Amino acid sequence: MPADLLPNAESVAQHVAAFERELAAAASPRDAQSIRDRYLGRKNSVTASWMQLIASAPPDQKKNIGRYANELKQAIEARWTQYGEHAAATARPAGAVDVTLPGRLPALGHRHPLTVVRDRLEEIFTRMGFTVVEGPEVEDEWHCFDALNMPAEHPARDMQDTLYLATPMPGLDGDPRERTLLRTHTSTMQIRYMQAHQPPIRIVAPGRVYRRDNLDLTHSPAFAQVEALVVGEGISLADLKGTLLAFAREMFSPNIRLRFRASFFPYTEPSAELDVSCWQCDGAGCAMCKKSGWIELGGCGMVHPAVFEAVGYDAERYTGFAWGIGIERIAILRYQVEDIRLFYENDLRFLEQFPY
Amino acid sequence: MRLVLSWLREFVDLDAPAEDIAEKLSIRGFEVASMEALDGGDAVIDFEITANRPDCLSVIGLAREIATTYSLPLRDREQTPSLASGRSDRLAIHLDDQELCPRYAGAVADVKIGPSPGWLTARLHAAGVRPISNIVDITNYVNLEIGQPMHAFDLAKLAGPEIRVRRAKRGESIVTLDDVERKLDPDMLVIADCDRAQAIAGVMGGAASEVSASSTVIVLESAYFKPSSVRRTSKRLGLKTEASARFERGADIGAQVRAIERAAALIAQIGAGRIAVPVVDCYPQPRGPVRIVLRRTRLGQLLGAQVPDGDVERILRALGLDVRANADGWETVAPTFRVDLLREADLIEEVGRHYGFDRLDATFPVATAPAPAPDPRIARDQVVRRVMTAAGASEAITFAFIEAKAAEPFASVLGGAMPVAVANPLSAKFDTLRPLLLPGLVDAVAHNRRHGRRDVRLFEIGTRFAPGGETRALGVAWTGNGAAEHWSGGARDVDFFDVKGVVERVCDALGVGVRCEPASQPFLVAGQTASIVVDDGPARGEAIGLIGQVSPAIADARGLPRHDRVFVVELNLDRLAAVRAPASDAARPIPRYPFVVRDVSIVVADSLPAEIIRGTIHGAARAVPSPLAAISFFDRYQGKGVPEGAVSLSIRLTFQSSERTLTDAEVQQSFETILGALVREHGAVQR
């Protein structure tokens, strides 16, 4: 063998580089093993062939060949060990799973958005010391109107177009001569609660109410309200303002402002419409508040003395306030829903957008 | 009420722009529907007038509010001369019913009918009233200005110079100005001549005595009619007019003669004729003044703020009250046009409204007693809602009323009664109160299916109605997957046992054990229908709900794809809560001794309900030494190796004692005893 073909520093480096290249391209552990064997194996490997050269080499070369063969062997072994460690570190362990595959979702339904709003209202008012009460949806005229200072023939009865039942329903304690109806407001609960309890009173009464309306973008013949009633000695309009302010700041935004526009409800005196400053634009005017800076929330006022008299309370001793707010109204604003019908269509593509 | 600003300025010397007036008035109780600019710098503000303020259905009424708002004087109309009143030889008025008509003023006028001058027609146009002829226009003008409706009769068309205010006679009828014949009844008040009704009091005049181009002598009517009577009449006839709207809210009983005086001045001004004096004013029992005491302490207490005395007096006087201060506050007399001012609270509202609600403090009411417990239904419904969402169902809210056709197939649950009908539905879609929640839920499923949704799981907690009253129920509708599709497999369609499991969970969450009994309902598929029955406590045996698959006929009728299998549940939550037997809250100790399990497979007739087998096992277990802690049916097989009409059931029995470790021998003995009972009672064959 010519001297220049004998192992030298250069050929060691070439073999090491070739080994690295081949190893990097190895497709499998088995493949890698056969590459290693071609360099380090006891037979037919590079190192083995170099060792064989020693026997036939000139004496002055024997030592060098042995040294280079050793160098090559060590270098290949070092890289093989390194490769093995790396492979061990990166190999998929037995029983490995593809963690990127979709999980098995436990079935979990969503609360209706009107329930989400109602739950929130109940939570806020409960914290303010209110008791949540409920009452019947089918009512008698006395609880719905007369006791609320709307006697028969009162023009205010026109304000709420009422749905009556074709035949009276028993079990209500109003005047049996009066017709049975679907309650037009949750204010009926003021009467029912005061008939059964003495002041102090601090209640909220959520529930469904009915009006003789067609179903369209902004109207529904059935919707939900939450009524509030506070009765005691020395309850004032300032208390009404403070309570509503605390509620509105929790419900909508801590910076909210209130506006009371005088209005008329037969069962409150003074009466007002409640507006809150628009929380989207902070009163500057935007699409949500129709450029007015204010959003109408509902009606409120001081309980009319005639209402106290109807339930046998001393109207001189007790004062109180009440309000009614539409739950759909809050949901429409909060979720920016433009069509009230979405709440009753029960389309899962809509319902599934709301909290569990 | 369309307020023309130039008209307003005849009463208030105000140059504020329309926007400012609109904003200030809307805070004070007069919501603004719209505003529009008119030629010549004039403008109209359309105010919504609440039912308690008929006085503001007039220019003068709104002018008074505006004068109070801006602290400006309200100008009285000096140019209206007063007219003498007394007996007239040209007109006799008989008030037969003073209850329904406490005051009736009339005057004869010699007139020349023609068109009104331009300024008058322009003003009526601006106010939204169509001009007709000078006399009719003047009655409308006066009505708009001072809020007193008037009517003009052609005297020549009356049976004589005599007006009689009386109730309609039985069977009497009248053709009104709109050329409709109206049948009257004795509850209705009419204005008649000596022969017949010539007008429906406060609602509409009659065609027979209508003022026409040829009229030369007219009778002008200016009256006060009892509000409830006008309202009833207007409602019964289905006839709403400008006049009836004002009368039914309450006219000003002090304005009748003033209205005639104003009309007289206008008739003279436009040269349409002249009113003959004296005016005949029938007011046999003048109303006493409405005196209201306002206490300073009450005012402060109700508003939660001290309003300075000066402000109180300024506001009340500007609104037309007679105000006298005394040591505790004020003695006031309400003006006759303010029919809404009856008691102290009404005055407090007036003060608060004009003083400004925004100037009041915001305080939080002091609690003097702990809040009582809430309605127990609230917590109950929340538990049900939690269980249902955990079962993968989303909450639906459907309407409580449905169409009669949709309710019909479900009426079987009412035990022969008819579903509750709405007397005055706006649409046939909403004419019946739902007897169950299911019809609405089935429709909600159909809606989702139509929109390509395969898997639908919905529930609703809501009210349903029977002739005997309302109850709250849980409704569930489930179609599509019982177990969801996943890359690992395991998808399967919903079946009876998915919904039954949900029912068992809900009932368990509310502390009531239930079982299913085969049942039939016309709206559910035969053989896949069960009644949910209370299984423990004193109400044991009471049916409180049902489970089943919606029948194809219903599915078809409600627009569901034909092959859909929709499983439904309806559960009476009120009964469920009521039948709950009181149970101890104490936690049971965790067993200290090991349990022993024995599995057995038996072949029995496939018609034998599992419930019976369970009963047999329980019965036999009472007499065995090892306490039986649990029974579970873990496999059910029919097919190869099992004879036709039979089924192989695999049952796992778990024995456990709370006192000792069970021995193999006694468990074996217990197991064999139980097996023996199954063999004896059901001919079971062990596999």
Interface residues (C-beta under 8 A of the other chain):
Chain A: L101 P102 R104 L105 P106 A107 L108 G109 H110 R111 H112 L114 T115 E122 T126 M128 G129 F130 T131 V132 V133 E134 P136 E137 V138 E153 P155 A156 D158 M159 L163 Y164 L165 A166 T167 M169 P170 G171 R179 L182 H197 P200 R202 R208 Y210 R212 D213 N214 P221 A222 V230 G232 G234 I235 S236 L237 A238 D239 K241 G242 T243 L245 A246 L258 R259 F260 R261 A262 S263 F264 P266 E269 P270 S271 A272 E273 M302 H304 P305 T319 F343 Y344 E345 N346 D347 L348 R349 L351 E352 Y356
Chain B: S26 I27 R28 G29 E31 T50 A51 N52 R53 P227 S228 R231 R232 E248 R249 Q301 L302 L303 G304 A305 R343 A345 D346 I348 E349 G352 R353 F357 D358 L360 D361 A362 T363 F364 P365 A367 T368 A369 A371 P372 A373 P374 D375 R377 I378 R385 M388 T389 A390 A391 G392 A393 S394 E395 A396 I397 T398 F399 A400 F401 V420 A421 V422 A423 N424 P425 L426 S427 F430 L433 A444 H447 N448 H451 R453 V456 R457 L458 F459 G462 T463 F465 P467 G468 G469 E470 A484 H486 W487 S488
